[in-house]
Amino acid sequence: MIITKSSSINDVLRSFPEAIMVFEKYNMGCMGCMGSTSETIENGAKMHGLDFDVIVQEINSLIQRKNN
């Protein structure tokens, strides 16, 4: 599974719980946020003034390392 900016935060966290480390790194409290159930990574990042491309890249790198 490749994570994109359109991926739901909730879906990412359900499929890859370790992704919480990336969200926490950027102070995105996604596990406790009601918005995570419907927000995309792009929308969540924008709400926090963050670059969604960096977050997506870091999550995909984390998943890739886990799968290797």
Phi and psi restraints in degrees (range 20) as a CNS / XPLOR table:
assign (resid 1 and name C) (resid 2 and name N)
       (resid 2 and name CA) (resid 2 and name C) 1.0 -101.7 20.0 2
assign (resid 2 and name N) (resid 2 and name CA)
       (resid 2 and name C) (resid 3 and name N) 1.0 129.5 20.0 2
assign (resid 2 and name C) (resid 3 and name N)
       (resid 3 and name CA) (resid 3 and name C) 1.0 -85.5 20.0 2
assign (resid 3 and name N) (resid 3 and name CA)
       (resid 3 and name C) (resid 4 and name N) 1.0 136.0 20.0 2
assign (resid 3 and name C) (resid 4 and name N)
       (resid 4 and name CA) (resid 4 and name C) 1.0 -125.1 20.0 2
assign (resid 4 and name N) (resid 4 and name CA)
       (resid 4 and name C) (resid 5 and name N) 1.0 174.3 20.0 2
assign (resid 4 and name C) (resid 5 and name N)
       (resid 5 and name CA) (resid 5 and name C) 1.0 -63.8 20.0 2
assign (resid 5 and name N) (resid 5 and name CA)
       (resid 5 and name C) (resid 6 and name N) 1.0 -21.9 20.0 2
assign (resid 5 and name C) (resid 6 and name N)
       (resid 6 and name CA) (resid 6 and name C) 1.0 -89.2 20.0 2
assign (resid 6 and name N) (resid 6 and name CA)
       (resid 6 and name C) (resid 7 and name N) 1.0 -2.9 20.0 2
assign (resid 6 and name C) (resid 7 and name N)
       (resid 7 and name CA) (resid 7 and name C) 1.0 -67.9 20.0 2
assign (resid 7 and name N) (resid 7 and name CA)
       (resid 7 and name C) (resid 8 and name N) 1.0 139.3 20.0 2
assign (resid 7 and name C) (resid 8 and name N)
       (resid 8 and name CA) (resid 8 and name C) 1.0 -69.7 20.0 2
assign (resid 8 and name N) (resid 8 and name CA)
       (resid 8 and name C) (resid 9 and name N) 1.0 134.2 20.0 2
assign (resid 8 and name C) (resid 9 and name N)
       (resid 9 and name CA) (resid 9 and name C) 1.0 -58.0 20.0 2
assign (resid 9 and name N) (resid 9 and name CA)
       (resid 9 and name C) (resid 10 and name N) 1.0 -43.3 20.0 2
assign (resid 9 and name C) (resid 10 and name N)
       (resid 10 and name CA) (resid 10 and name C) 1.0 -61.8 20.0 2
assign (resid 10 and name N) (resid 10 and name CA)
       (resid 10 and name C) (resid 11 and name N) 1.0 -43.9 20.0 2
assign (resid 10 and name C) (resid 11 and name N)
       (resid 11 and name CA) (resid 11 and name C) 1.0 -63.2 20.0 2
assign (resid 11 and name N) (resid 11 and name CA)
       (resid 11 and name C) (resid 12 and name N) 1.0 -41.0 20.0 2
assign (resid 11 and name C) (resid 12 and name N)
       (resid 12 and name CA) (resid 12 and name C) 1.0 -62.7 20.0 2
assign (resid 12 and name N) (resid 12 and name CA)
       (resid 12 and name C) (resid 13 and name N) 1.0 -46.5 20.0 2
assign (resid 12 and name C) (resid 13 and name N)
       (resid 13 and name CA) (resid 13 and name C) 1.0 -67.5 20.0 2
assign (resid 13 and name N) (resid 13 and name CA)
       (resid 13 and name C) (resid 14 and name N) 1.0 -33.2 20.0 2
assign (resid 13 and name C) (resid 14 and name N)
       (resid 14 and name CA) (resid 14 and name C) 1.0 -68.8 20.0 2
assign (resid 14 and name N) (resid 14 and name CA)
       (resid 14 and name C) (resid 15 and name N) 1.0 -42.1 20.0 2
assign (resid 14 and name C) (resid 15 and name N)
       (resid 15 and name CA) (resid 15 and name C) 1.0 -78.9 20.0 2
assign (resid 15 and name N) (resid 15 and name CA)
       (resid 15 and name C) (resid 16 and name N) 1.0 -34.0 20.0 2
assign (resid 15 and name C) (resid 16 and name N)
       (resid 16 and name CA) (resid 16 and name C) 1.0 -136.0 20.0 2
assign (resid 16 and name N) (resid 16 and name CA)
       (resid 16 and name C) (resid 17 and name N) 1.0 78.1 20.0 2
assign (resid 16 and name C) (resid 17 and name N)
       (resid 17 and name CA) (resid 17 and name C) 1.0 -55.0 20.0 2
assign (resid 17 and name N) (resid 17 and name CA)
       (resid 17 and name C) (resid 18 and name N) 1.0 -27.9 20.0 2
assign (resid 17 and name C) (resid 18 and name N)
       (resid 18 and name CA) (resid 18 and name C) 1.0 -66.1 20.0 2
assign (resid 18 and name N) (resid 18 and name CA)
       (resid 18 and name C) (resid 19 and name N) 1.0 -14.7 20.0 2
assign (resid 18 and name C) (resid 19 and name N)
       (resid 19 and name CA) (resid 19 and name C) 1.0 -63.5 20.0 2
assign (resid 19 and name N) (resid 19 and name CA)
       (resid 19 and name C) (resid 20 and name N) 1.0 -18.4 20.0 2
assign (resid 19 and name C) (resid 20 and name N)
       (resid 20 and name CA) (resid 20 and name C) 1.0 -56.9 20.0 2
assign (resid 20 and name N) (resid 20 and name CA)
       (resid 20 and name C) (resid 21 and name N) 1.0 -30.3 20.0 2
assign (resid 20 and name C) (resid 21 and name N)
       (resid 21 and name CA) (resid 21 and name C) 1.0 -60.5 20.0 2
assign (resid 21 and name N) (resid 21 and name CA)
       (resid 21 and name C) (resid 22 and name N) 1.0 -37.7 20.0 2
assign (resid 21 and name C) (resid 22 and name N)
       (resid 22 and name CA) (resid 22 and name C) 1.0 -70.9 20.0 2
assign (resid 22 and name N) (resid 22 and name CA)
       (resid 22 and name C) (resid 23 and name N) 1.0 -46.5 20.0 2
assign (resid 22 and name C) (resid 23 and name N)
       (resid 23 and name CA) (resid 23 and name C) 1.0 -61.6 20.0 2
assign (resid 23 and name N) (resid 23 and name CA)
       (resid 23 and name C) (resid 24 and name N) 1.0 -41.5 20.0 2
assign (resid 23 and name C) (resid 24 and name N)
       (resid 24 and name CA) (resid 24 and name C) 1.0 -65.9 20.0 2
assign (resid 24 and name N) (resid 24 and name CA)
       (resid 24 and name C) (resid 25 and name N) 1.0 -35.7 20.0 2
assign (resid 24 and name C) (resid 25 and name N)
       (resid 25 and name CA) (resid 25 and name C) 1.0 -56.1 20.0 2
assign (resid 25 and name N) (resid 25 and name CA)
       (resid 25 and name C) (resid 26 and name N) 1.0 -34.9 20.0 2
assign (resid 25 and name C) (resid 26 and name N)
       (resid 26 and name CA) (resid 26 and name C) 1.0 -101.5 20.0 2
assign (resid 26 and name N) (resid 26 and name CA)
       (resid 26 and name C) (resid 27 and name N) 1.0 18.7 20.0 2
assign (resid 26 and name C) (resid 27 and name N)
       (resid 27 and name CA) (resid 27 and name C) 1.0 57.2 20.0 2
assign (resid 27 and name N) (resid 27 and name CA)
       (resid 27 and name C) (resid 28 and name N) 1.0 35.3 20.0 2
assign (resid 27 and name C) (resid 28 and name N)
       (resid 28 and name CA) (resid 28 and name C) 1.0 -98.7 20.0 2
assign (resid 28 and name N) (resid 28 and name CA)
       (resid 28 and name C) (resid 29 and name N) 1.0 105.2 20.0 2
assign (resid 28 and name C) (resid 29 and name N)
       (resid 29 and name CA) (resid 29 and name C) 1.0 -78.9 20.0 2
assign (resid 29 and name N) (resid 29 and name CA)
       (resid 29 and name C) (resid 30 and name N) 1.0 58.7 20.0 2
assign (resid 29 and name C) (resid 30 and name N)
       (resid 30 and name CA) (resid 30 and name C) 1.0 -65.8 20.0 2
assign (resid 30 and name N) (resid 30 and name CA)
       (resid 30 and name C) (resid 31 and name N) 1.0 -30.4 20.0 2
assign (resid 30 and name C) (resid 31 and name N)
       (resid 31 and name CA) (resid 31 and name C) 1.0 -66.0 20.0 2
assign (resid 31 and name N) (resid 31 and name CA)
       (resid 31 and name C) (resid 32 and name N) 1.0 -33.6 20.0 2
assign (resid 31 and name C) (resid 32 and name N)
       (resid 32 and name CA) (resid 32 and name C) 1.0 -101.9 20.0 2
assign (resid 32 and name N) (resid 32 and name CA)
       (resid 32 and name C) (resid 33 and name N) 1.0 4.3 20.0 2
assign (resid 32 and name C) (resid 33 and name N)
       (resid 33 and name CA) (resid 33 and name C) 1.0 -92.6 20.0 2
assign (resid 33 and name N) (resid 33 and name CA)
       (resid 33 and name C) (resid 34 and name N) 1.0 129.5 20.0 2
assign (resid 33 and name C) (resid 34 and name N)
       (resid 34 and name CA) (resid 34 and name C) 1.0 -61.3 20.0 2
assign (resid 34 and name N) (resid 34 and name CA)
       (resid 34 and name C) (resid 35 and name N) 1.0 -31.9 20.0 2
assign (resid 34 and name C) (resid 35 and name N)
       (resid 35 and name CA) (resid 35 and name C) 1.0 -66.2 20.0 2
assign (resid 35 and name N) (resid 35 and name CA)
       (resid 35 and name C) (resid 36 and name N) 1.0 -21.6 20.0 2
assign (resid 35 and name C) (resid 36 and name N)
       (resid 36 and name CA) (resid 36 and name C) 1.0 -64.2 20.0 2
assign (resid 36 and name N) (resid 36 and name CA)
       (resid 36 and name C) (resid 37 and name N) 1.0 -21.9 20.0 2
assign (resid 36 and name C) (resid 37 and name N)
       (resid 37 and name CA) (resid 37 and name C) 1.0 -72.4 20.0 2
assign (resid 37 and name N) (resid 37 and name CA)
       (resid 37 and name C) (resid 38 and name N) 1.0 -24.0 20.0 2
assign (resid 37 and name C) (resid 38 and name N)
       (resid 38 and name CA) (resid 38 and name C) 1.0 -127.2 20.0 2
assign (resid 38 and name N) (resid 38 and name CA)
       (resid 38 and name C) (resid 39 and name N) 1.0 -11.4 20.0 2
assign (resid 38 and name C) (resid 39 and name N)
       (resid 39 and name CA) (resid 39 and name C) 1.0 -81.7 20.0 2
assign (resid 39 and name N) (resid 39 and name CA)
       (resid 39 and name C) (resid 40 and name N) 1.0 145.1 20.0 2
assign (resid 39 and name C) (resid 40 and name N)
       (resid 40 and name CA) (resid 40 and name C) 1.0 -86.0 20.0 2
assign (resid 40 and name N) (resid 40 and name CA)
       (resid 40 and name C) (resid 41 and name N) 1.0 165.8 20.0 2
assign (resid 40 and name C) (resid 41 and name N)
       (resid 41 and name CA) (resid 41 and name C) 1.0 -59.8 20.0 2
assign (resid 41 and name N) (resid 41 and name CA)
       (resid 41 and name C) (resid 42 and name N) 1.0 -41.0 20.0 2
assign (resid 41 and name C) (resid 42 and name N)
       (resid 42 and name CA) (resid 42 and name C) 1.0 -59.3 20.0 2
assign (resid 42 and name N) (resid 42 and name CA)
       (resid 42 and name C) (resid 43 and name N) 1.0 -49.4 20.0 2
assign (resid 42 and name C) (resid 43 and name N)
       (resid 43 and name CA) (resid 43 and name C) 1.0 -64.9 20.0 2
assign (resid 43 and name N) (resid 43 and name CA)
       (resid 43 and name C) (resid 44 and name N) 1.0 -43.1 20.0 2
assign (resid 43 and name C) (resid 44 and name N)
       (resid 44 and name CA) (resid 44 and name C) 1.0 -62.1 20.0 2
assign (resid 44 and name N) (resid 44 and name CA)
       (resid 44 and name C) (resid 45 and name N) 1.0 -43.2 20.0 2
assign (resid 44 and name C) (resid 45 and name N)
       (resid 45 and name CA) (resid 45 and name C) 1.0 -64.1 20.0 2
assign (resid 45 and name N) (resid 45 and name CA)
       (resid 45 and name C) (resid 46 and name N) 1.0 -43.9 20.0 2
assign (resid 45 and name C) (resid 46 and name N)
       (resid 46 and name CA) (resid 46 and name C) 1.0 -61.8 20.0 2
assign (resid 46 and name N) (resid 46 and name CA)
       (resid 46 and name C) (resid 47 and name N) 1.0 -38.4 20.0 2
assign (resid 46 and name C) (resid 47 and name N)
       (resid 47 and name CA) (resid 47 and name C) 1.0 -63.3 20.0 2
assign (resid 47 and name N) (resid 47 and name CA)
       (resid 47 and name C) (resid 48 and name N) 1.0 -26.1 20.0 2
assign (resid 47 and name C) (resid 48 and name N)
       (resid 48 and name CA) (resid 48 and name C) 1.0 -99.9 20.0 2
assign (resid 48 and name N) (resid 48 and name CA)
       (resid 48 and name C) (resid 49 and name N) 1.0 5.3 20.0 2
assign (resid 48 and name C) (resid 49 and name N)
       (resid 49 and name CA) (resid 49 and name C) 1.0 69.8 20.0 2
assign (resid 49 and name N) (resid 49 and name CA)
       (resid 49 and name C) (resid 50 and name N) 1.0 32.0 20.0 2
assign (resid 49 and name C) (resid 50 and name N)
       (resid 50 and name CA) (resid 50 and name C) 1.0 -112.0 20.0 2
assign (resid 50 and name N) (resid 50 and name CA)
       (resid 50 and name C) (resid 51 and name N) 1.0 162.8 20.0 2
assign (resid 50 and name C) (resid 51 and name N)
       (resid 51 and name CA) (resid 51 and name C) 1.0 -86.7 20.0 2
assign (resid 51 and name N) (resid 51 and name CA)
       (resid 51 and name C) (resid 52 and name N) 1.0 109.2 20.0 2
assign (resid 51 and name C) (resid 52 and name N)
       (resid 52 and name CA) (resid 52 and name C) 1.0 -64.0 20.0 2
assign (resid 52 and name N) (resid 52 and name CA)
       (resid 52 and name C) (resid 53 and name N) 1.0 -29.9 20.0 2
assign (resid 52 and name C) (resid 53 and name N)
       (resid 53 and name CA) (resid 53 and name C) 1.0 -61.8 20.0 2
assign (resid 53 and name N) (resid 53 and name CA)
       (resid 53 and name C) (resid 54 and name N) 1.0 -39.6 20.0 2
assign (resid 53 and name C) (resid 54 and name N)
       (resid 54 and name CA) (resid 54 and name C) 1.0 -65.3 20.0 2
assign (resid 54 and name N) (resid 54 and name CA)
       (resid 54 and name C) (resid 55 and name N) 1.0 -43.2 20.0 2
assign (resid 54 and name C) (resid 55 and name N)
       (resid 55 and name CA) (resid 55 and name C) 1.0 -65.2 20.0 2
assign (resid 55 and name N) (resid 55 and name CA)
       (resid 55 and name C) (resid 56 and name N) 1.0 -46.0 20.0 2
assign (resid 55 and name C) (resid 56 and name N)
       (resid 56 and name CA) (resid 56 and name C) 1.0 -59.8 20.0 2
assign (resid 56 and name N) (resid 56 and name CA)
       (resid 56 and name C) (resid 57 and name N) 1.0 -44.6 20.0 2
assign (resid 56 and name C) (resid 57 and name N)
       (resid 57 and name CA) (resid 57 and name C) 1.0 -62.2 20.0 2
assign (resid 57 and name N) (resid 57 and name CA)
       (resid 57 and name C) (resid 58 and name N) 1.0 -43.6 20.0 2
assign (resid 57 and name C) (resid 58 and name N)
       (resid 58 and name CA) (resid 58 and name C) 1.0 -66.1 20.0 2
assign (resid 58 and name N) (resid 58 and name CA)
       (resid 58 and name C) (resid 59 and name N) 1.0 -39.7 20.0 2
assign (resid 58 and name C) (resid 59 and name N)
       (resid 59 and name CA) (resid 59 and name C) 1.0 -65.3 20.0 2
assign (resid 59 and name N) (resid 59 and name CA)
       (resid 59 and name C) (resid 60 and name N) 1.0 -45.5 20.0 2
assign (resid 59 and name C) (resid 60 and name N)
       (resid 60 and name CA) (resid 60 and name C) 1.0 -63.0 20.0 2
assign (resid 60 and name N) (resid 60 and name CA)
       (resid 60 and name C) (resid 61 and name N) 1.0 -37.3 20.0 2
assign (resid 60 and name C) (resid 61 and name N)
       (resid 61 and name CA) (resid 61 and name C) 1.0 -64.9 20.0 2
assign (resid 61 and name N) (resid 61 and name CA)
       (resid 61 and name C) (resid 62 and name N) 1.0 -41.7 20.0 2
assign (resid 61 and name C) (resid 62 and name N)
       (resid 62 and name CA) (resid 62 and name C) 1.0 -61.6 20.0 2
assign (resid 62 and name N) (resid 62 and name CA)
       (resid 62 and name C) (resid 63 and name N) 1.0 -45.3 20.0 2
assign (resid 62 and name C) (resid 63 and name N)
       (resid 63 and name CA) (resid 63 and name C) 1.0 -63.4 20.0 2
assign (resid 63 and name N) (resid 63 and name CA)
       (resid 63 and name C) (resid 64 and name N) 1.0 -42.2 20.0 2
assign (resid 63 and name C) (resid 64 and name N)
       (resid 64 and name CA) (resid 64 and name C) 1.0 -62.9 20.0 2
assign (resid 64 and name N) (resid 64 and name CA)
       (resid 64 and name C) (resid 65 and name N) 1.0 -42.9 20.0 2
assign (resid 64 and name C) (resid 65 and name N)
       (resid 65 and name CA) (resid 65 and name C) 1.0 -63.3 20.0 2
assign (resid 65 and name N) (resid 65 and name CA)
       (resid 65 and name C) (resid 66 and name N) 1.0 -38.0 20.0 2
assign (resid 65 and name C) (resid 66 and name N)
       (resid 66 and name CA) (resid 66 and name C) 1.0 -65.8 20.0 2
assign (resid 66 and name N) (resid 66 and name CA)
       (resid 66 and name C) (resid 67 and name N) 1.0 -38.2 20.0 2
assign (resid 66 and name C) (resid 67 and name N)
       (resid 67 and name CA) (resid 67 and name C) 1.0 -79.9 20.0 2
assign (resid 67 and name N) (resid 67 and name CA)
       (resid 67 and name C) (resid 68 and name N) 1.0 -11.3 20.0 2
